[in-house]
Amino acid sequence: MKRILVPVDGSAMSDRAVAYVVATFPDTQVCLLHVEAAPTPWQTHGMELEAIQSHLHARGLETLKSAHAILKASGTPHEVHVVLGEVAETIVAKAAELGCEAIAMGCSGKGMLAGLVLGSVARKVIHLATLPVTLVK
């Protein structure tokens, strides 16, 4: 069975990517991934590491709810992952770690100028990945 990593940020764009994978690749196991950026020290002043990790994990699971519902409703086999790290780098590393054959992700489609000015997780993933990346607009 093919394994595809779908990074999810809770947006309609990432839900479209999940729906695209379900519709296009019926015999696929989906690895949902939400990457939480590591907090800066001022955001967690006085909190213990375990409490920080627990809070970020819970927030990540909440972010995955709509994507998880799409997969559950379709009966698509899937697994859920929430990790801390730099977003693009973590997406590529997790795809390799999980043995995924491809990455499918939503993109905003803001255009070249906005992408140059704002930067883009999708653009970074494309440059870092050694496996196929499908962008769903």
URVEN-V463820 format. One record per residue. RES is the residue in one small letter. PHI is phi in degrees with one decimal (* if undefined). Layout:
BEGIN
[[RES,PHI] [RES,PHI]]
END
This chain:
BEGIN
[[m,*] [k,-69.9] [r,-116.0] [i,-124.8] [l,-87.3] [v,-123.8] [p,-72.7] [v,-128.1] [d,-118.9] [g,87.5] [s,-88.4] [a,-62.3] [m,-62.6] [s,-71.7] [d,-64.3] [r,-63.9] [a,-64.8] [v,-63.2] [a,-61.8] [y,-61.6] [v,-62.5] [v,-60.6] [a,-74.5] [t,-93.1] [f,-124.5] [p,-65.4] [d,-103.1] [t,-134.3] [q,-99.2] [v,-97.2] [c,-105.8] [l,-77.2] [l,-135.8] [h,-119.3] [v,-106.9] [e,-95.5] [a,-66.6] [a,-62.2] [p,-71.8] [t,-84.9] [p,-55.3] [w,-67.4] [q,-76.8] [t,-123.4] [h,-50.7] [g,86.1] [m,-88.3] [e,-79.1] [l,-55.5] [e,-62.3] [a,-67.0] [i,-62.6] [q,-63.3] [s,-63.3] [h,-63.9] [l,-66.6] [h,-65.8] [a,-62.7] [r,-64.0] [g,-64.5] [l,-63.6] [e,-63.6] [t,-64.0] [l,-82.9] [k,-53.8] [s,-68.0] [a,-65.3] [h,-62.7] [a,-63.8] [i,-60.8] [l,-67.9] [k,-63.7] [a,-63.5] [s,-85.6] [g,76.6] [t,-74.9] [p,-63.3] [h,-156.6] [e,-136.2] [v,-119.9] [h,-133.4] [v,-126.8] [v,-136.0] [l,-98.8] [g,156.2] [e,-71.8] [v,-59.8] [a,-61.6] [e,-62.1] [t,-69.1] [i,-59.0] [v,-65.0] [a,-64.8] [k,-68.0] [a,-59.7] [a,-67.2] [e,-59.9] [l,-86.1] [g,71.7] [c,-74.9] [e,-95.6] [a,-162.5] [i,-123.7] [a,-124.3] [m,-145.8] [g,-75.7] [c,-140.6] [s,-77.9] [g,64.6] [k,-74.2] [g,104.2] [m,-65.5] [l,-63.4] [a,-62.4] [g,-63.3] [l,-69.7] [v,-75.8] [l,-88.9] [g,79.4] [s,-154.1] [v,-61.7] [a,-59.5] [r,-61.6] [k,-65.9] [v,-61.7] [i,-58.2] [h,-72.4] [l,-87.7] [a,-73.9] [t,-108.3] [l,-117.8] [p,-60.6] [v,-123.7] [t,-107.6] [l,-101.7] [v,-109.6] [k,-84.6]]
END
